[in-house]
């Protein structure tokens, strides 16, 4: 979560790829760290759909909305199963 990253660290990043952010503090962390983000961009973050992200930063004259396709090989994101030895 952006709010958990120190502001000094965030401010050193040249580009941001932000997926759907609903939490006010997360949006504010991105807004204060990235000079190219405006209120309209921050207001758009909560309504991004699945696979969508906003790319912004010093090398982008304006924020870009990108749509990412699902990977061909789906990652295994399930909770690992632990074998309990008694």
N, C-alpha and C positions, 0 to 999 in steps of 0.2 A: 504494500500500500504506500502511495506517495507520502502520506502523512508520517510514516515511520522512518523515512529516509531523512537524515539531517539536511537542513536548508542549504548549508554550505556545499554539500555534495550535489544536491539537485541543481544548484546554480552553476555548477561547472559543466553540466551536460549541454552539448550543443544541439541535440535533437531529442524530441520526445515522441514516443508512440503510445498514445493513451487510448485504452479500451474504455468500455462503459464505466464511468465513475459516478456514483450516486452520492457518496458521502461528501458533505460540504467541505470538511477539512482536507480531503484528498484533492478536490477541485481547487481549493485555495492554495495548496502546496504547489500544484502545477502552475497556477496563475502567478504566484510570486516568484517562481524560479525561471519562468520562461517569458521573456519580454515581448515575444511576438504573439502571445495568446491574449485575446480580448474577451470581454464578457460574453459576446455571442458564441464564441467557441466553447467557453466553459459551460454555458447553458445547454449546448448541444450534446455534451458528453453523456448525460444520463439516458438519452434516447437512442444511442447507438445500438444497432442490432447485433445479432450473433455474427461473429467474424469481421465486424467493422471496427475501425480505429481511426483516430485523427493523428496525423503526422505533422509536427510543427517544430520549428526551431530557427536558429539564426541563418541557416542556409535555404530556408523556404520563405519566399516573399509573402505567402499566405498559407493558412492551414490547408492540408490536403486530407480528404476523407478517402480511406482505402477499404476495400472489401477483400478479405482473404478467403481463399477456398480451403476446404477441409483437406488435410493431408491424405495422400493415397494410402499410406500405412497409418492407421489410427493408433495414437499412443495409448498405452495401458495406464490409465489414470486412477484405477481403482485402489481402494485401501488394501494394503498388503495383508495377507492372511498369515498369522503367526501360529506355528505349531508349538503347543505347550507340552513339554515333556514332564511327566510326573514321575 
